[in-house]
Amino acid sequence: TTVTIDGEVVSPGTYVVDKAEVRLSDVIEKVGGFTDEAYVKGSRLKRALTDEEIERQRLAVTIANRNLGAKDTINLDSLQSYYFIGIDLQKAIDNPGSAADVVLRAGDIIDVPQQNNTVKISGGVFYPNTVNYEKSLSWKDYVHQAGGFTKDARKRQTYAVYMNGKVAVRGHKMKMEPGMEIVVPQRTEEERHRMTAAEIASLVTSTSSLAYLIYAVSSMI
């Protein structure tokens, strides 16, 4: 199995791991540890879609396009051929063989970023902004630093995207961390009763369940 690890590690590169089952901890052993600038908690895993997953994705989009207006259809050629998996690299290293120690697939890419002491706020705020991370602040404090909510903001659907690829919804362990992005969804009056092309495109690139995709498209458009 060939796996690539980039970023803040002592010896980045592509490695061959001669084991039947290759995990995150196996690859970390080969790179000689992390640099002083590494933000291990923000590490993420990039994985290419298999041919079966790509076909499933295209089928879901085809079904969605049948229900969208001509101006909103999703271009099949714009779909991504990879996706990100939220990981906890530090926990994987501390507990080899555990659930956190994800089993890798040939071609996987692990990225260990530098420390990023900022928080980005985007979406339904008056002044989308990137500000310094302060441990004592809540997600609402950061929204205030971006001018507060607009009238079309969907406050209850506010969510956080962390550097490692994990997502947390407001009220469900939305812990503040450096390098994260707080996203406030927003809709116009016209869009409130249907799922947009952008939302469907996001959905089909983030899940491999065809049954769920078809259900979501048929029930929300």
Phi, psi and omega in degrees: 000128179257125181229140181252138174231124183242169174096217190274064172236159185297318182229077179293155178154190179256130185237146173261123181249113186271069176219150180295323179236113183256129181242170179307315183298330179295319182287320181298328177301327187276345186265355176080017178095189186251158175280170180293340182269359186290139171248086188301322182297335181270004181297146179221161184245125179255130184229134178283144176288144173282167178301322180294318180293323178296317180295321178297319179296315181295323178295318179297320180292320178300317178296318180296318182297333179292338183255356181261157175291163183304325182282343187256000184299149182266131178283120181301327182288346182273353182291143180281151180260013180213170176210165181253144178247125179290125182231161172239088187296322180297318179293325178296320180291320182287336183226071181303136179086356181279179178298328179289337182275077189302138174285129185267160178243149178306132180095354179298148179235124178255130180241125178252108186278169172282163174302136179228103187266045179228166174228132179259138177239124183221170178095228186280059175233159184288331182219081178311133194209162171236124186233167178293141177285131175230121186303328186281349185273148175266174180296327178293324178299320180291322177298321178298326179288349176253021176091357181087178183285143170278169182292338180264006181290139175262084188303318184291342180261010179304136180219167181240139175245120182267162183300331182277003177097353179282156181232141177230137179267147179311131179088353180237076176059043177278075182280139179280130179220150177297144178086358183278168174234131175261121184247126178251104180298152177213152179219153172275171180301320182293326185276351185294340185252010178207154177279135181278165178299320181297320180293320179293318179300320178295319181296314185289340178266358183245357179218150180252008181270106180296320181299317180293319181298314181296319178298314183296316182294317184287331185266341186252345180277000000 
